[in-house]
Amino acid sequence: DTEVTQTPKHLVMGMTNKKSLKCEQHMGHRAMYWYKQKAKKPPELMFVYSYEKLSINESVPSRFSPECPNSSLLNLHLHALQPEDSALYLCASSPQGQGSSTDTQYFGPGTRLTVL
Amino acid sequence: AQSVTQLDSHVSVSEGTPVLLRCNYSSSYSPSLFWYVQHPNKGLQLLLKYTSAATLVKGINGFEAEFKKSETSFHLTKPSAHMSDAAEYFCVVSRSGGSYIPTFGRGTSLIVHP
């Protein structure tokens, strides 16, 4: 299995809802990432997990809460989001763990989030 | 500090003509450089990467890039464009030997005319 899967593909939520995004990889990769991508912009790094521990949090608001239950799974819990949080949320994984600059990132197809 | 500049926001070519997407980088350390492609409503896919081995790097789908340290450039080329190449292309730099936080360029939209 050489892919990163993300569910759901699309999500519409109100500002008072709580929802979660899920990301899964079965390539044995040691690092996993969450990115946010607005239209016509590059991805912005949000969080990095290395060996199942949070290693980087790029000053993301607390309404976004990541979780790494095991080495294959990465969740992003969403609560009290704002309309400006509407974006494509991309998950990625890489083989060697954060700290290896030569690592290739493998991206999932993303979850298109709309906050009403 | 590191940064990457994609010199063109849009590049328009005719099918069958060469493609050139330009990328300049700035890095205090030996960089690793990547080109990713993103088709509409899809994730990113690696085209090729440079990690201090051969300076001419060949990637998938006929793309290649040359690392030129003297010019701090890593331009992406393809001899003959295909309609399926129409997509967004991102140049990415990461710092060799340090914490891996990739820096993305703003992206170049490649338009291919029939």
HADDOCK unambig.tbl for C-alpha pairs under 7 A between the chains (distance, minus, plus):
assign (segid A and resid 41 and name CA) (segid B and resid 106 and name CA) 6.25 0.50 0.50
assign (segid A and resid 42 and name CA) (segid B and resid 104 and name CA) 6.40 0.50 0.50
assign (segid A and resid 42 and name CA) (segid B and resid 105 and name CA) 6.87 0.50 0.50
assign (segid A and resid 42 and name CA) (segid B and resid 106 and name CA) 5.47 0.50 0.50
assign (segid A and resid 42 and name CA) (segid B and resid 107 and name CA) 6.25 0.50 0.50
assign (segid A and resid 90 and name CA) (segid B and resid 43 and name CA) 6.91 0.50 0.50
assign (segid A and resid 98 and name CA) (segid B and resid 99 and name CA) 6.72 0.50 0.50
assign (segid A and resid 98 and name CA) (segid B and resid 100 and name CA) 5.63 0.50 0.50
assign (segid A and resid 99 and name CA) (segid B and resid 98 and name CA) 5.94 0.50 0.50
assign (segid A and resid 99 and name CA) (segid B and resid 99 and name CA) 4.35 0.50 0.50
assign (segid A and resid 99 and name CA) (segid B and resid 100 and name CA) 4.66 0.50 0.50
assign (segid A and resid 100 and name CA) (segid B and resid 97 and name CA) 6.84 0.50 0.50
assign (segid A and resid 100 and name CA) (segid B and resid 99 and name CA) 6.99 0.50 0.50
assign (segid A and resid 100 and name CA) (segid B and resid 100 and name CA) 5.77 0.50 0.50
assign (segid A and resid 101 and name CA) (segid B and resid 32 and name CA) 6.42 0.50 0.50
assign (segid A and resid 101 and name CA) (segid B and resid 94 and name CA) 5.52 0.50 0.50
assign (segid A and resid 101 and name CA) (segid B and resid 95 and name CA) 5.71 0.50 0.50
assign (segid A and resid 101 and name CA) (segid B and resid 96 and name CA) 5.09 0.50 0.50
assign (segid A and resid 101 and name CA) (segid B and resid 97 and name CA) 6.50 0.50 0.50
assign (segid A and resid 101 and name CA) (segid B and resid 98 and name CA) 6.91 0.50 0.50
assign (segid A and resid 101 and name CA) (segid B and resid 100 and name CA) 5.01 0.50 0.50
assign (segid A and resid 102 and name CA) (segid B and resid 32 and name CA) 5.91 0.50 0.50
assign (segid A and resid 102 and name CA) (segid B and resid 51 and name CA) 6.02 0.50 0.50
assign (segid A and resid 106 and name CA) (segid B and resid 45 and name CA) 6.99 0.50 0.50
assign (segid A and resid 107 and name CA) (segid B and resid 43 and name CA) 5.56 0.50 0.50
assign (segid A and resid 107 and name CA) (segid B and resid 44 and name CA) 5.58 0.50 0.50
assign (segid A and resid 107 and name CA) (segid B and resid 45 and name CA) 6.75 0.50 0.50
assign (segid A and resid 108 and name CA) (segid B and resid 43 and name CA) 5.39 0.50 0.50
assign (segid A and resid 109 and name CA) (segid B and resid 42 and name CA) 4.86 0.50 0.50
assign (segid A and resid 109 and name CA) (segid B and resid 43 and name CA) 4.06 0.50 0.50
assign (segid A and resid 110 and name CA) (segid B and resid 42 and name CA) 6.81 0.50 0.50
assign (segid A and resid 110 and name CA) (segid B and resid 43 and name CA) 5.97 0.50 0.50
